[in-house]
Amino acid sequence: MLTALGAASPALAEAPPSDFIARSAPAGNYLAARLAIAERDTGAAAAYYRELVRMFPRNGELMERAFLTLLAEGSVDEAVDLAQRIVRIDPEHTLARLVLGVRAIKTKQYVTARSNLRRAGQGAIAELNATLLSAWSQFGSGNPKTAVAMIDELQGPEWYASFKDFHAGLILDAAGMKKEAGPRLDAALKIDPRTLRVVDAYARWASRSGNKKLAVETYEAFDKLVPNDPLVARSLEQLEAGRTLPALVSTPAAGAAEVLYGLGAALGRQGGEDLALVYLQLGRWLDPSHPLIDITLADLFESMKRHDDAIALYERVPASSPFKVNAEVQRALNLDAVDKFDEARASLEKVVAANPKDMRALMALGDVLRSNEKYADAAAVYDKAIGQLKTPSANDWMLFYFRGTCYERSKEWAKSEADLKKALELKPDQPHVLNYLGYSWIDQGVNLDQGTEMIRKAVTLRPDDGFFIDSLGWAYYRTGHYDDAVRELERAVELKPNETVINDHLGDAYWKVGRKLEARFKWNHARDLKPDADELADIERKIAVGLDEAERIKAKGGEVQKTEVVAPSEPQKAAQKGNGG
């Protein structure tokens, strides 16, 4: 049933007015709700289903659909009411039991919580979730040892281990049993050294156990794996100032929210967006102060193309949070994604002005400017970021690569070539750099053999990338190997059938091997894909007089009478060479 929440379309709409819904026929509301779900617009879907449930209060299917959409929307109080009605119809409804169990933890009714959670676990994820939540309810009842025993008795797949050790350690630490908590948190850290919450919990335990050195070493080890995390930076500052860090979790509700956050974040990374959304919304309802739930939920919305919802959550991150700068950067990127470039740019410029050394903010500003074809401005921003590097490392290849692409678009080839070579020096097997530099050389008619070999290497590294294969086909074309060009360009068109440049290239290759009817067909298709003005003129010239005459006319700077001129209503941005920019 959870799959009813998920479909691919990213479109969002505002929830319809309640008076409109009330006036609509039930069938219309039902169809509108289903469409809203297909478009991942849970707000609108919830509004329609609310009215349907009001009209048909005994319809179990409508009740369940409303329940799911309310959960996904974050209207948990309403979902709780429906969960109570659902279990009267279906006492074994696992998700309704989960919601009632979570509500009981929130209201400190721990026995009731366990009664519901016993019926909320079917399948590996649900069983782990229900057991860990029940353990936190035992902690709430004053039974931390029973809670840990419950966790230890749970049998399951190997990936259970880090969750079990982590929550056993948190419960023992929250109960003041520091000696017992340490080994469990340490075990979780050994399994999962790249998970911030595990690292933070162990470092905080070390701090409260009087071992400042161990706490510092724990954060520093994480920083080597995942550099520049703002929470780690703040925690290290606090430790150096002589402060003792409080426990990560101290209440049953916060512990239960940590369970839901951990599982929700893991599911979101692995493609389980629908269940992740439910878990994260429940966790947020339990503990609105959790430092990572809003950000993780916003990131999930972003991955689902729900940019407006992501923006709203990033705006909620408090100014006191160590993640505020990151949230502002992501908010701006989402603004750009919904075509609010000016607002995104202004927001990022404000962040950069306040944090001139923040590389993430500089990169984001450069990327937004570059994607909106402000190449000179973007190059200047990347220049500021590169100027802060003491000794460029392999991790910095992207800065030189993006600055190089901006220089190339700004017709500053000498600077572009130097940056692309530097990027390749830092990351010799980076396929985007290999392709971009190789293609640029081929397009200019220089370093043909070296450029072709670089593109071949890029294709070997990314054999299913249509842009890279297009580059290889074009390299063969420019070196006179027309049959090879046709073979590769046909492969590229199969992978990227709606790319103007690739269809145009294939048309040229067809002409060279004598397949002139097919060449004009490909040029017509390229024209219909709405290329930019310069590309459109070249394509129409070839359609009108053929490739050979079109090249002679272009070389002389002449014009030809155009046929069937189609002015693009929305000029397509110039395709990035190899899709690298």
C-alpha positions in Angstrom: 0.0 0.0 0.0 2.9 2.4 0.6 3.7 2.2 -3.1 0.5 4.3 -3.6 2.5 7.3 -2.4 5.2 6.9 -5.1 5.3 7.7 -8.7 7.8 9.5 -10.9 6.3 12.9 -11.8 7.7 15.8 -9.8 4.9 18.2 -10.3 3.6 20.0 -7.3 0.4 22.0 -6.8 -1.1 24.0 -4.0 -3.7 22.2 -1.9 -7.1 23.0 -3.5 -9.5 25.2 -1.5 -11.7 23.3 0.9 -14.9 24.8 -0.5 -13.9 23.6 -4.0 -13.3 20.1 -2.7 -16.6 20.1 -0.8 -18.5 21.1 -4.0 -16.8 18.4 -6.1 -18.4 15.0 -6.8 -16.9 12.1 -4.9 -15.6 10.5 -8.1 -13.9 13.8 -9.0 -12.2 14.0 -5.6 -11.1 10.4 -5.8 -9.5 10.9 -9.2 -7.9 14.2 -8.2 -6.4 12.5 -5.1 -5.0 9.6 -7.2 -3.5 12.2 -9.6 -2.0 14.1 -6.8 -0.4 11.0 -5.4 1.0 10.2 -8.9 2.5 13.7 -8.9 3.9 13.2 -5.3 1.7 16.1 -4.2 0.7 14.7 -0.8 -0.7 18.0 0.4 -3.3 18.1 -2.3 -4.0 14.3 -2.0 -4.5 14.6 1.7 -7.0 17.4 1.2 -9.1 15.3 -1.2 -8.9 12.2 0.9 -10.0 14.1 4.0 -13.2 15.1 2.2 -13.7 11.6 0.9 -13.4 10.1 4.4 -15.8 12.7 5.7 -18.3 11.7 3.1 -17.7 7.9 3.4 -16.6 7.4 7.0 -16.8 3.6 6.9 -14.9 3.0 3.7 -11.7 1.2 4.8 -9.8 1.7 1.5 -10.4 5.5 1.6 -9.5 5.6 5.2 -6.2 3.8 4.6 -5.3 6.0 1.6 -6.0 9.1 3.7 -4.0 7.7 6.6 -1.0 7.2 4.3 -1.1 10.6 2.7 -1.5 12.4 6.0 1.5 10.6 7.3 3.6 11.4 4.3 2.4 15.0 4.5 3.4 15.2 8.2 -0.1 15.6 9.6 0.6 13.0 12.2 -2.1 14.1 14.7 -4.8 13.5 12.0 -3.1 10.2 11.0 -3.3 9.0 14.6 -7.0 9.6 14.6 -7.4 7.5 11.5 -5.0 4.8 12.8 -7.4 4.3 15.8 -10.3 3.8 13.4 -8.3 1.6 11.1 -7.3 -0.9 13.8 -11.0 -1.3 14.7 -11.5 -2.6 11.2 -8.1 -4.4 10.8 -6.5 -5.0 14.2 -3.3 -6.3 12.5 -2.6 -3.2 10.4 1.1 -2.9 11.0 1.6 0.7 10.0 -1.4 1.9 12.0 0.0 -0.1 15.0 3.3 1.6 14.5 1.8 5.0 14.6 -0.2 4.3 17.7 2.9 2.9 19.4 4.8 6.1 18.5 2.0 8.2 19.8 2.0 6.2 23.1 5.8 6.9 23.5 5.2 10.6 22.9 2.5 10.6 25.6 4.6 8.4 28.0 2.1 5.5 27.9 4.9 3.0 27.6 2.9 -0.2 28.2 0.4 0.8 25.6 3.3 1.6 23.2 4.7 -1.9 23.6 1.2 -3.4 23.1 0.9 -1.7 19.8 4.5 -2.2 18.7 4.3 -6.0 19.2 1.9 -6.0 16.2 3.9 -3.5 14.1 6.7 -5.7 12.9 6.6 -7.7 9.7 9.7 -7.9 7.6 13.3 -7.1 8.5 12.9 -3.3 8.6 9.6 -3.3 10.4 10.7 -5.8 12.9 13.9 -4.0 13.7 12.0 -0.7 14.0 9.4 -2.1 16.3 12.0 -3.8 18.5 14.1 -0.7 18.9 11.1 1.5 19.6 9.9 -1.1 22.2 13.3 -1.0 23.8 13.0 2.7 24.2 9.6 2.3 25.8 11.2 -0.1 28.3 13.7 2.6 29.1 10.8 4.9 29.6 9.3 2.4 32.1 12.6 2.5 34.0 13.9 -0.8 32.7 17.1 -0.1 30.7 18.5 -3.6 31.2 15.3 -5.2 29.9 15.5 -2.8 27.0 19.1 -3.9 26.1 18.1 -7.6 26.5 15.2 -7.1 24.1 17.6 -5.6 21.5 20.2 -8.4 22.0 17.5 -11.1 21.6 16.5 -9.8 18.2 17.8 -12.1 15.4 18.2 -10.8 11.9 20.5 -10.0 9.0 24.1 -8.7 9.5 23.2 -5.1 9.0 21.1 -5.2 12.2 24.4 -5.2 14.2 25.2 -1.5 14.0 21.6 -0.4 14.9 21.5 -2.9 17.8 24.9 -1.8 19.3 24.1 1.9 18.7 20.7 1.9 20.5 21.9 -0.4 23.2 24.7 2.0 23.9 22.4 5.1 23.8 20.0 3.5 26.2 22.7 2.5 28.7 24.3 6.0 28.4 20.9 7.7 28.9 20.4 5.5 32.0 23.7 6.7 33.5 25.4 3.3 32.9 28.5 4.8 31.3 30.8 1.8 31.8 28.4 -0.6 30.0 27.5 2.0 27.3 31.0 2.6 26.1 31.8 -0.8 24.6 28.4 -0.9 22.8 28.9 2.5 21.2 32.5 1.6 20.4 31.2 -1.6 18.6 28.7 0.5 16.6 31.5 2.9 15.6 33.8 0.1 14.4 31.0 -1.1 12.2 29.9 2.3 11.0 32.7 4.9 11.3 31.2 7.1 8.6 27.8 7.7 10.2 27.8 11.1 12.0 25.3 10.2 14.7 27.3 7.1 15.8 30.5 9.1 15.8 28.8 11.9 17.8 27.3 9.6 20.3 30.6 7.9 21.1 32.6 11.2 21.3 30.0 12.6 23.6 30.2 9.5 25.8 34.0 9.9 25.9 33.6 13.6 26.8 31.2 12.8 29.7 33.5 10.0 30.8 36.3 12.4 31.3 38.3 11.3 28.3 38.6 14.5 26.2 41.5 13.1 24.2 39.4 10.1 23.0 36.5 12.4 22.1 38.8 14.7 20.1 40.4 11.7 18.3 37.0 10.3 17.5 35.9 13.5 15.8 39.2 13.9 14.0 39.1 10.4 12.6 35.7 11.1 11.2 36.9 14.4 9.7 39.5 12.4 7.7 36.8 10.2 6.3 34.2 13.0 5.8 36.0 16.4 5.9 34.5 19.7 7.0 31.3 18.5 8.8 30.0 21.6 10.6 28.8 19.7 13.7 32.2 18.1 14.1 33.9 21.5 13.8 31.6 22.9 16.5 32.0 20.0 18.8 35.8 20.2 18.5 35.6 23.9 19.3 33.5 23.1 22.4 35.9 20.4 23.6 38.9 22.7 23.1 37.1 25.4 25.2 36.9 22.9 28.0 33.2 22.1 27.7 31.7 18.6 28.4 29.4 17.5 25.7 25.9 16.2 26.8 24.6 12.8 25.9 23.2 12.5 22.4 19.8 11.2 23.7 18.3 11.6 27.1 14.6 10.8 26.8 12.5 7.9 25.4 10.8 10.2 22.8 14.2 11.4 21.6 15.5 7.8 21.5 12.5 6.7 19.5 12.9 9.6 17.1 16.6 8.5 16.7 15.4 5.1 15.6 13.0 6.5 13.1 15.6 9.0 11.8 18.3 6.3 11.4 16.1 3.9 9.5 14.4 6.7 7.5 17.8 8.1 6.4 19.1 4.7 5.5 15.9 3.9 3.5 16.1 7.3 1.7 19.6 6.6 0.5 18.7 3.1 -0.8 15.6 4.1 -2.8 12.9 3.4 -0.3 11.5 7.0 -0.4 7.9 6.2 0.6 8.7 4.4 3.9 11.6 6.8 4.6 9.2 9.7 4.3 6.8 8.1 6.9 9.6 7.3 9.3 11.1 10.7 9.1 7.8 12.5 9.5 7.1 10.4 12.6 10.5 11.1 14.0 10.1 14.8 13.4 6.7 14.7 15.2 8.3 13.0 18.2 11.3 15.2 18.4 11.1 18.5 16.5 14.4 19.6 18.0 16.4 16.7 16.3 19.3 18.5 14.5 19.2 16.3 11.4 15.6 15.3 10.7 14.5 18.5 8.9 17.7 18.5 6.8 17.4 14.8 5.9 13.7 15.2 5.1 14.5 18.2 3.0 17.2 16.2 1.2 14.6 13.4 0.6 12.1 15.9 -0.9 14.9 17.3 -3.1 15.7 13.8 -4.4 12.0 13.4 -5.2 12.0 16.8 -7.1 9.7 18.3 -4.4 11.8 21.4 -4.4 9.2 23.7 -2.7 8.8 21.3 0.2 12.6 21.1 0.5 12.9 24.9 0.5 10.3 25.2 3.3 12.2 22.7 5.5 15.7 24.3 4.9 14.2 27.6 5.9 13.2 26.0 9.3 16.7 25.2 10.3 17.5 27.5 13.2 20.2 30.1 12.9 21.9 28.4 16.0 22.3 25.1 14.1 25.8 24.2 12.9 24.0 23.1 9.7 22.5 26.5 9.0 25.0 27.5 6.3 24.6 24.1 4.6 20.8 24.5 4.8 21.0 28.0 3.2 23.2 26.6 0.4 20.8 23.8 -0.3 17.8 26.1 -0.2 19.4 28.3 -2.8 20.1 25.3 -5.1 16.5 24.3 -4.8 15.4 27.8 -5.6 17.5 27.6 -8.8 15.9 24.2 -9.6 12.4 26.0 -9.6 13.8 28.7 -11.9 14.3 31.3 -9.3 17.8 32.1 -10.4 18.0 35.7 -9.2 16.8 34.7 -5.7 19.2 31.8 -5.6 22.1 33.9 -6.6 21.3 36.6 -4.1 21.0 34.1 -1.3 24.3 32.4 -2.2 26.1 35.7 -2.5 24.8 36.6 1.0 26.1 33.3 2.3 29.5 33.7 0.7 29.8 37.3 2.0 29.2 36.0 5.5 31.4 32.9 5.0 34.0 33.9 2.4 36.1 30.8 3.1 33.3 28.3 2.9 34.2 26.1 -0.1 30.8 24.5 -0.3 29.0 27.9 -0.6 31.6 29.1 -3.2 31.1 25.9 -5.2 27.3 26.2 -5.1 27.4 29.9 -6.2 29.8 29.0 -9.1 27.6 26.0 -10.1 24.4 28.1 -10.1 26.1 30.8 -12.2 27.5 28.2 -14.6 24.3 26.4 -15.1 22.6 29.7 -16.0 25.3 30.5 -18.5 26.9 33.3 -16.5 30.3 31.8 -17.4 32.6 34.8 -16.7 30.9 35.4 -13.3 31.2 31.6 -12.5 34.8 31.5 -13.4 35.5 34.5 -11.0 33.8 32.6 -8.2 35.8 29.4 -8.9 38.9 31.5 -9.0 38.2 32.7 -5.4 37.8 29.1 -4.3 41.0 27.9 -6.0 42.8 30.9 -4.5 42.1 29.4 -1.0 43.8 26.1 -1.8 47.2 25.7 -0.3 48.2 22.6 -2.2 45.6 21.3 -4.7 44.8 17.6 -4.1 42.9 15.0 -6.1 39.7 16.1 -4.4 40.0 19.6 -5.9 39.9 18.4 -9.6 36.4 19.6 -10.0 37.2 23.3 -9.2 39.7 23.4 -12.0 37.4 21.4 -14.3 34.5 23.7 -13.9 36.6 26.9 -14.1 38.1 25.4 -17.3 34.6 24.8 -18.8 33.6 28.4 -18.0 36.8 29.8 -19.6 36.1 27.6 -22.7 32.5 29.0 -22.9 33.9 32.5 -22.5 36.3 32.0 -25.5 39.4 32.0 -23.3 40.8 28.8 -24.6 44.4 29.2 -23.2 43.1 29.5 -19.7 40.6 26.7 -20.2 43.2 24.3 -21.5 45.5 25.0 -18.6 42.7 24.3 -16.1 41.6 21.1 -17.8 45.2 19.9 -17.9 45.5 20.7 -14.2 42.3 18.8 -13.4 43.6 15.8 -15.4 46.9 16.0 -13.5 45.0 15.9 -10.2 42.6 13.1 -11.4 44.2 11.3 -14.3 41.3 8.9 -14.9 38.5 11.3 -14.5 36.2 10.6 -17.5 34.5 14.0 -17.7 37.9 15.8 -17.9 39.3 13.2 -20.4 36.2 13.7 -22.6 36.0 17.5 -22.3 39.6 18.2 -23.1 39.8 15.5 -25.8 36.6 16.7 -27.5 37.8 20.3 -27.3 41.0 19.4 -29.1 39.2 17.3 -31.7 36.7 20.2 -32.3 39.6 22.6 -32.9 41.4 20.2 -35.2 44.5 19.9 -32.9 46.1 17.0 -31.0 43.8 14.6 -32.9 45.4 11.4 -31.9 45.9 12.3 -28.3 42.4 13.7 -28.0 40.8 10.6 -29.6 42.7 8.3 -27.2 41.5 10.3 -24.3 37.9 10.0 -25.4 38.3 6.3 -26.0 39.5 6.0 -22.4 36.5 8.0 -21.1 34.2 5.7 -23.0 35.9 2.7 -21.5 35.4 4.1 -18.1 31.7 5.1 -18.8 30.6 2.7 -21.6 26.9 3.7 -21.4 27.3 7.5 -21.5 25.7 8.7 -24.7 27.6 12.1 -24.5 31.0 10.4 -24.3 30.2 8.0 -27.1 29.1 11.0 -29.2 32.5 12.6 -28.5 34.2 9.4 -29.8 32.0 9.3 -32.9 32.8 13.0 -33.5 36.5 12.3 -33.1 36.3 9.6 -35.8 34.4 12.0 -38.0 37.0 14.8 -37.6 39.8 12.3 -38.5 38.0 11.1 -41.6 36.9 7.6 -40.2 33.3 8.1 -41.3 32.1 4.4 -41.0 33.5 4.3 -37.4 31.8 7.6 -36.8 28.4 6.3 -37.9 28.7 3.2 -35.7 29.5 5.2 -32.6 27.1 8.0 -33.2 24.2 5.6 -33.8 25.0 4.1 -30.4 25.0 7.6 -28.9 21.6 8.4 -30.4 20.2 5.2 -29.0 21.3 6.3 -25.6 20.3 10.0 -26.0 17.6 10.1 -28.7 16.5 13.7 -27.9 19.9 15.5 -27.9 20.2 18.0 -30.6 24.0 17.9 -31.0 24.1 14.1 -31.2 21.4 13.9 -33.9 23.2 16.7 -35.8 26.5 14.9 -35.7 24.9 11.6 -36.9 23.3 13.5 -39.8 26.8 14.8 -40.8 28.3 11.3 -40.6 25.4 9.8 -42.7 26.0 12.4 -45.4 29.7 11.6 -45.5 29.0 7.9 -46.1 26.4 8.6 -48.8 23.2 8.1 -46.7 21.9 11.5 -47.6 18.2 10.8 -47.1 18.9 9.6 -43.6 21.2 12.6 -43.0 18.4 15.1 -43.8 16.0 13.1 -41.5 18.5 13.4 -38.6 19.0 17.1 -39.3 15.3 17.7 -39.3 15.0 15.9 -36.0 17.8 17.9 -34.6 16.0 21.1 -35.7 12.8 20.0 -34.1 14.5 19.6 -30.8 14.8 23.4 -30.6 18.5 24.1 -30.6 19.9 27.5 -29.9 20.0 30.2 -32.6 23.5 29.5 -34.0 23.0 25.8 -34.1 19.6 26.2 -35.7 21.0 28.3 -38.6 23.7 25.7 -39.3 21.2 22.8 -39.3 18.7 24.6 -41.5 21.5 25.4 -44.0 22.4 21.7 -44.2 18.8 20.8 -44.7 18.5 23.3 -47.5 21.6 22.7 -49.6 23.4 19.6 -48.1 26.5 19.4 -46.0 29.1 20.1 -48.6 27.6 23.3 -49.9 26.6 24.4 -46.4 30.2 24.1 -45.3 31.4 26.2 -48.3 28.8 28.8 -47.6 29.7 29.0 -43.9 33.4 29.2 -44.7 32.7 32.2 -47.0 30.5 33.8 -44.4 27.5 33.7 -46.7 23.8 32.9 -46.2 21.4 30.6 -47.8 17.6 31.0 -48.1 16.2 29.1 -45.2 13.2 26.7 -45.5 10.7 26.0 -42.8 12.4 28.3 -40.3 11.2 27.4 -36.8 12.1 30.0 -34.2 12.6 28.1 -30.9 10.1 29.3 -28.3 12.5 28.4 -25.5 16.1 28.1 -26.8 17.8 25.1 -25.5 21.0 25.6 -23.5 24.2 24.6 -25.3 24.8 20.9 -24.5 27.7 20.4 -22.2 30.5 18.5 -23.9 30.2 15.0 -22.4 27.5 16.3 -20.1 30.3 17.3 -17.8 29.2 20.8 -16.9 
